[in-house]
Amino acid sequence: MTGAMKLMQGKKVEEKGMAWAKHYSDAAIRRIGAAEVAGALGLILPAVTGVATWLVPVAAIGLVVLVAGAVRRHLVIGEGLKGSMQPLVLGVLALIVAVGRIGVAPF
């Protein structure tokens, strides 16, 4: 949902309480949103359709990388653990999906 918002609104997300957006251009925010939407679709569509299911762990790894950058940004701008908790939780969940779909872990 927030990925779609970033993709469609760009720099305007700063007005919606996303203070980190002041450090990025409109185009960069839209690219972040596009990456989030693509990652979400990559997690859901192959699993639901049964087509190209190898994309699920790839998308999950991509989201792990993306949210690692988000956690870093929140920490750098001084929001601390409170500001970085949402992307941190999403990153851990994406990592669980990636590891589980690759077959390394029994979940």
Phi, psi and omega in degrees: 000313180291330176297317178295321179296316178296319181296318185275328186256340179058231185299339181295345180294339177299324179291342181266016175096007178267085186298330181299337186296337180294344181271359185231155176281166177302315181297321180294320179295320178294324177293320176299315178299317179298319179295320179294316179295316179298319178296317179297315178295324178292334176282323189268306190299313179297322180293321182287318185273338183079008181257131178052051182295345177294343179288338182300306179294330177296314178297319180297317178296319176300319178292324176300314179297316181298312182286337173297320175295323179294317178299315179301314181299315180298322179290319182296321182276005172088018179278348177065200182293328180300314181286335183261001184295315182299308178295329179296314179297315179298323178295318178296317178297318178295323178295320177298317178297314182300311182294318180295321182283333177287333178099012180281326181246155182278028178230000000 
